[in-house]
Amino acid sequence: MIIDMAAFLGPYERRNLAADHARLVNTLRPWGITRIYAGRIDHLRHDNLHATDSPVKPQTSGGIELNTVPVIDPTLATWREHLESYWTFHKASLPVIRLHPNYHGYRLSEHKAMPGLVQWAHDHGSVLQVVVNIDDIRRQHALGQVPDVAATDILNTARKYPHQAFLLSGALMTLLRPLKAETVPNLWVDTARVETGLALPILIDNGWGDRLVYASHSPILIAHSSIARVLVDLSDADALKILNGNARRLLRLNP
């Protein structure tokens, strides 16, 4: 019963890792994942990603539910219209809104659309998921690099809007290590790119035990190694919270 808070759909620009709904589900099926939240990455560099990001009904196959989340660019005037289309399509349910500030060239804490977007998310009970990066900048082509979202920008934004839940997704341990959970009570983090040895126990010690959620980062990364790290490095109680319980609280899912 594992909830995966960050997976990706669509062809990846740098490697042959195209993932449609069926392929993503089949990739994650062997590892006990039962619910997936995935966003498209094939249109991140489009001039208007909202025009090609249509809502899709949650799909269930072999006991796995795949939820496609909207990817929003608040620098486009259509962001609110796009969210409303998702909200209507999903019959007043939109648990996650995904943001890629590094691809779309804005600072979370400064862009003029952010107050309205945060208020929309808060009013509709949605988590704002900020993806730090899809891939390590050191592995990107020199002429097409996309830097990580700055940690200070994420922290300043979370502190600016303490009433809104933010999920810091795909952060490396170098960003997460200095963070103390008590200083940003509305910020959650995921395991997607936390690969340093014994990193998860360090995050637990830093107070993230109740706000750390599992994310496979599939198909960019390999799911089974990240699950194994949770199971091997942590107690059964902490592993259960990270793999299921914490995400259920974040998304306010029924037991």
matplotlib code that plots the C-alpha trace (Angstrom):
import matplotlib.pyplot as plt

x = [0.0, 2.5, 1.5, 3.9, 3.7, 6.0, 6.1, 6.2, 4.3, 5.4, 8.6, 11.7, 13.8, 17.2, 16.8, 14.6, 12.3, 8.9, 6.2, 2.5, -0.1, 0.1, 3.9, 4.2, 1.8, 3.5, 6.9, 5.6, 3.3, 5.9, 6.9, 3.6, 2.7, -1.1, -1.6, 0.5, 0.4, 2.1, 2.5, 3.4, 7.0, 6.9, 5.4, 7.5, 9.3, 6.1, 5.1, 1.7, 1.7, -1.8, -3.1, -1.7, -2.4, -5.9, -7.5, -7.5, -9.7, -7.9, -7.2, -7.2, -5.4, -4.7, -5.3, -3.1, -4.7, -2.9, -3.8, -2.7, -2.0, -2.1, 1.2, 0.7, 2.8, 1.6, 3.4, 0.6, -2.6, -4.6, -3.4, -6.7, -8.8, -6.7, -7.2, -10.9, -11.1, -9.4, -11.6, -14.8, -13.5, -12.7, -15.9, -14.6, -11.4, -7.9, -5.4, -2.2, -1.0, 2.5, 4.9, 8.2, 9.5, 13.0, 11.5, 9.1, 11.5, 9.9, 10.6, 7.9, 8.3, 8.2, 5.9, 2.8, 0.5, 1.6, -0.8, -3.7, -2.5, -1.8, -5.2, -6.9, -5.0, -5.9, -9.6, -9.8, -7.8, -4.9, -1.3, 1.2, 4.0, 7.3, 9.6, 13.2, 14.4, 13.7, 17.3, 20.8, 22.1, 25.5, 24.0, 22.2, 23.5, 25.6, 23.4, 20.1, 20.7, 17.8, 19.1, 17.5, 14.9, 16.7, 16.1, 15.7, 12.9, 11.0, 11.5, 10.6, 7.4, 6.3, 6.9, 5.1, 1.9, 1.8, -1.8, -1.0, 0.6, 3.7, 5.4, 9.1, 9.7, 12.9, 15.3, 18.9, 20.2, 22.5, 19.3, 17.4, 20.1, 20.1, 16.3, 14.7, 11.1, 9.9, 10.9, 8.4, 5.4, 3.5, 6.3, 6.5, 9.4, 9.7, 12.2, 12.5, 16.2, 17.4, 20.2, 22.9, 23.7, 21.6, 19.9, 16.5, 17.5, 19.1, 15.8, 13.9, 16.3, 15.7, 12.0, 10.6, 9.3, 5.6, 6.1, 8.2, 6.5, 7.6, 8.2, 9.6, 10.6, 9.8, 10.7, 13.7, 14.8, 14.4, 11.5, 12.7, 15.9, 14.2, 11.6, 14.4, 16.2, 13.1, 12.6, 16.2, 17.2, 14.2, 12.1, 8.8, 6.8, 8.7, 8.7, 4.9, 4.4, 6.6, 5.2, 1.6, 0.4, 2.0, 0.8, -2.7, -2.6, -1.2, -3.9, -6.6, -7.5, -9.9, -8.2]
y = [0.0, 2.6, 6.1, 7.6, 11.4, 12.1, 10.3, 11.6, 11.0, 11.5, 11.3, 12.7, 15.0, 13.7, 9.9, 7.3, 7.0, 7.6, 6.7, 6.5, 5.6, 1.8, 1.7, 3.8, 1.6, -1.6, -0.2, 0.5, -2.5, -5.0, -2.8, -2.6, 1.0, 1.4, 5.1, 7.3, 11.1, 11.9, 15.0, 15.4, 16.4, 16.3, 19.8, 21.7, 23.7, 24.5, 28.1, 27.3, 24.1, 24.6, 24.2, 20.6, 19.5, 18.2, 16.6, 12.8, 10.7, 8.6, 5.2, 2.0, -1.1, -4.2, -2.4, 0.6, 4.1, 6.6, 10.2, 12.8, 16.1, 19.5, 21.2, 24.9, 27.8, 30.9, 33.2, 32.4, 34.3, 31.0, 29.4, 30.0, 28.9, 25.7, 24.9, 25.5, 23.0, 20.4, 21.1, 20.8, 17.7, 15.9, 17.0, 19.3, 17.3, 18.4, 17.1, 18.2, 21.1, 20.7, 23.6, 23.7, 27.3, 26.5, 25.5, 28.5, 31.2, 32.7, 33.0, 31.5, 34.2, 37.1, 36.5, 38.6, 35.6, 33.6, 35.2, 34.3, 30.8, 30.1, 31.4, 29.2, 26.2, 26.9, 27.5, 24.2, 22.1, 21.5, 20.8, 22.9, 20.6, 22.4, 20.2, 21.3, 19.5, 16.5, 15.5, 16.3, 19.5, 17.8, 15.3, 17.8, 19.1, 22.2, 24.2, 23.1, 23.1, 23.8, 24.8, 23.6, 25.8, 27.8, 26.5, 30.1, 30.8, 27.7, 28.5, 32.1, 31.2, 28.6, 31.1, 33.8, 31.6, 29.7, 28.7, 26.7, 23.2, 22.9, 19.8, 20.2, 17.5, 16.1, 17.9, 16.6, 16.0, 19.0, 21.2, 19.2, 18.6, 22.1, 22.3, 21.9, 20.8, 23.0, 26.2, 25.6, 23.7, 23.9, 22.4, 18.7, 16.9, 13.8, 11.0, 11.3, 12.3, 11.7, 9.2, 9.9, 7.1, 7.2, 10.4, 9.3, 8.8, 12.3, 13.7, 11.9, 13.4, 16.8, 16.5, 15.4, 12.1, 13.2, 15.3, 13.1, 11.2, 8.6, 9.6, 7.3, 10.0, 7.2, 6.7, 9.0, 7.0, 3.4, 2.8, -0.4, 1.1, 4.0, 1.7, -0.6, 2.4, 3.3, -0.3, -1.0, 2.4, 3.1, 1.4, -0.3, 2.5, 5.3, 3.4, 2.9, 6.6, 7.6, 5.0, 5.6, 7.4, 10.8, 11.1, 10.2, 13.0, 15.5, 14.7, 14.3, 10.8, 8.6, 5.6]
z = [0.0, -1.2, -2.3, -4.9, -4.8, -7.8, -11.1, -14.7, -17.9, -21.5, -23.5, -21.7, -23.8, -22.8, -22.6, -24.2, -21.2, -22.8, -20.3, -21.1, -18.5, -19.0, -19.1, -15.9, -14.1, -15.2, -14.1, -10.6, -10.2, -8.9, -6.0, -4.1, -5.2, -5.2, -5.9, -8.2, -8.8, -12.1, -14.2, -17.8, -18.7, -22.5, -22.7, -20.2, -22.8, -24.9, -25.3, -23.8, -21.8, -20.7, -24.3, -24.4, -20.8, -20.8, -17.7, -17.6, -15.3, -12.7, -14.2, -12.2, -13.4, -11.4, -8.1, -9.0, -9.3, -11.5, -11.0, -13.6, -11.9, -13.6, -14.4, -14.1, -15.4, -13.4, -15.9, -18.4, -18.1, -18.5, -15.2, -13.4, -16.3, -16.6, -13.0, -13.1, -16.1, -14.0, -11.0, -13.0, -14.9, -11.6, -10.0, -7.3, -6.5, -7.2, -4.6, -6.2, -8.4, -9.8, -10.4, -12.3, -11.6, -13.1, -16.5, -16.6, -15.4, -12.3, -8.6, -6.4, -3.8, -6.2, -9.2, -9.3, -9.9, -6.9, -4.3, -6.5, -7.2, -3.5, -2.6, -5.3, -4.0, -0.4, -1.3, -3.2, -0.8, -3.2, -2.3, -4.2, -5.3, -6.3, -8.3, -7.6, -10.8, -12.9, -13.4, -12.1, -13.8, -14.2, -16.5, -18.7, -22.1, -21.6, -24.0, -22.4, -18.6, -16.2, -12.8, -9.5, -7.9, -5.2, -1.7, -0.3, -2.8, -1.7, 2.0, 1.6, -0.3, 2.3, 5.1, 3.2, 2.9, 6.2, 5.6, 2.4, 2.2, 0.0, -1.1, -1.9, -4.5, -6.0, -3.7, -3.2, 0.3, 0.0, 0.0, 2.6, 5.2, 6.7, 6.9, 10.3, 10.1, 12.9, 11.1, 8.2, 9.5, 6.2, 4.1, 3.3, 1.5, -0.5, -1.0, -4.8, -5.2, -1.7, -2.4, 0.1, 2.5, 5.6, 4.4, 5.5, 9.2, 9.1, 7.8, 10.6, 13.2, 11.7, 12.5, 9.1, 10.2, 10.0, 6.8, 4.6, 1.8, -0.7, -4.4, -7.0, -9.6, -12.1, -14.9, -14.5, -11.4, -10.4, -7.9, -6.2, -5.0, -3.3, -1.7, -0.4, 1.1, 3.1, 4.3, 5.2, 6.7, 8.9, 11.5, 10.4, 12.0, 10.2, 6.9, 7.1, 7.6, 4.7, 2.3, 3.1, 6.3, 5.8, 2.2, 3.3, 5.9, 3.4, 0.9, 3.5, 2.3, 4.2, 6.0]

ax = plt.figure().add_subplot(projection="3d")
ax.plot(x, y, z, "-o")
ax.set_aspect("equal")
plt.show()
